[in-house]
Amino acid sequence: MLADAQFAVWRRMQTATPLEVRNPAAYGTTVIKSVVRQVMSGRDRADIHLDDERAAAVADGSVTLDADDPTLGDDLRVLTETMEARPARRWLTASALAYLTLLMHPDDLPSVIPQPKAGATADQARGWAALWLAGQRGLFPAPGSDPHKRTRSRRVVQVLNHIGDVLERARFERGDHRG
């Protein structure tokens, strides 16, 4: 929980509005209490959505993983599990884990997994596959109709947001935030 509180303060310091703290001890206590309340209430620990800049960094392909560095993939998978979504959204954790696997091994996508026909970015297509692999198969179109298009699209965005949060947290924990 202390790491979550530290990450929350760091993330707050990255916003455009300067962080001015008159009483650091009181501020730290408040942040820790907030993290504890979040955990106790069952809310997601990393329930902050990507802003346009962070979303672009995920979607533009700059998010790549070296398949030859298994420790990075393992670290990201462990971090994804520790940032697990509340019980009602376990599909999100499962989808994020599938997404990371597909990101590290892009040539291993089975042909039976549905993919968008056109107009999707690589991340969106990977999001489709991640949802399908996580058991969200009811979101995929039957031939001739697609009643779940909006829900599927929103869930792909949620997966990308979660992956962005995991990657940001990993950079923070590796010390890449100091540069």
N, C-alpha and C positions, 0 to 999 in steps of 0.2 A: 504494500500500500504506500510505503514511503517512496518507492520508485514511481508509482502512479502520480503521487503528489508532486514530486520533482518534475516529472514530465509535464504535468498540467501547468506548473509555473513557467517552465521553459517555453511551452507552447503559447502561453499568454504573453510572454515577453517578445514573441515574434510578430505580434499584431502591430498595426500601424499606430495605434494609440499607445503612447508611452506608459509604462507601468511605474507608478510612483507609490512607494510603500513607506509610510511614516513609522510604522511599528512592525518590523520584519517578523518578530516572534508571534505577534497576534495574527499577522497575515498567514504565516506558515501553519499555525494552529487551525485557522479557518479553512485553509486548503485541505489539510489532512482530514478534518471533520467532514468536509464535503465528499472526499473520496470514500471515507468510511460509510457515509449515508448512501452513496451510490451503490456500493457493494452490498450493503445490508438490504437495500430496496430491490436488488436484483437488476438494476439498470446496467446497460453496457458500460464498461469502463472507458472505452474510446468511442463515445457517442458524438463525436464532432465531425461534421461533414467537411469534405474537401471544398476549399474555396476554388475559384476559377484557376488560379495559378497552380495549385497543387493538383487539381484534376488534370490540367494540361500536361504536367510533368508525368503523370501516370499514363495518360492516353497517347502522348506523342512518341512512345516507344523508348523513352530514356530510362524506363524501368526495365532493366535487363538483369538477369542473374547468370553468373558463370557456372555452368553445369560441372566444371572441373573443380569448383570449390564447394565440396559437399558440406563443409561446416557452416557456410553462409545459409544454404538451404535448410539445414537442420536448425540453425538458430532462428530463422524466420518461421519455421513450422512450430517450434516450441513457443515462440513469442505469440504466434497466432492462437495457439491453444490457451495461453495464459490471458490473452485479451478476449477470451471466449464471450460470445454474445449471451444475453439472458436466455433461459431455457426455451422460451417461445420462439427464439430465433437461432436455434442450433444449426439450422440450414445455412446460416451465414458463415459460421465457423467452418462447416464442412465444405462449403463452396470456396471459401478463401484458401483452405488447404489444397483443394483440387486445382484452383487457379495457380497457386505457387508451383505445384507439380508440373502443370502444363507450361508454365513460364520457363521452368528449368529444362523441360524436355519437350520442346515444341513439335518435334517430329513423331511423338508417340500418341497422337490423337487417333483413337479408333474411328473407323469410317462410319460406324453406326450412330455416332453422336450427332444430333442435329446441329446445323450451322446456319447462320443467316444467309439468305440468297444473295443480297447485294446491299451496299450502302453502310456496312458496319465496319468499324475500325477493328484492328487485330485484337485489341483489349476487349471490345464488346463481343466479338466472336468467341474469345477465350472465356468470357463471362457466361455465355450461353452454355458452353461445354461444362464449365464448373458447376453451374446450376443443375444441369442434367446429371452429372456424376454425383452430386450431393443428394440426389433423389427427388428433385423438384420437377419430375417428368410431366406432371399435369400442366405445366406452363407452356408446353410446346405444341405447336399447331398440328392439328389433324389436316390431312390433305383438303384444301379448298376453303378453310376458315382459320382464323387466328383470334379467338375471343380473349386470349390472355396476353396480347401484345403489350399493353401498358403495364400490367403487373410484372411481366418478365423484364421489361425495360427498366422499371424502377428497381427491381431486385439486382439487375446487372450493375446499376449505379451504386447500390448499397455494397455489393461485393467490391467494386473498384474503390469506393470510399474506405472500406475496411482494410483492403490491401494497402492503400495509401497511408492509413494510420499505422499499420504494422511496419511498413518501410520507414516511416518517419520515426517511429519509436526505436527501430533497430539502429538507424543512424544516430539517434540521440544516445542510445546505450553504448554504441561503439565509440562515441566521442566525436563523431563527424559534425556535430552541431556547433562546435567552437570556432570553425573557420569562417 
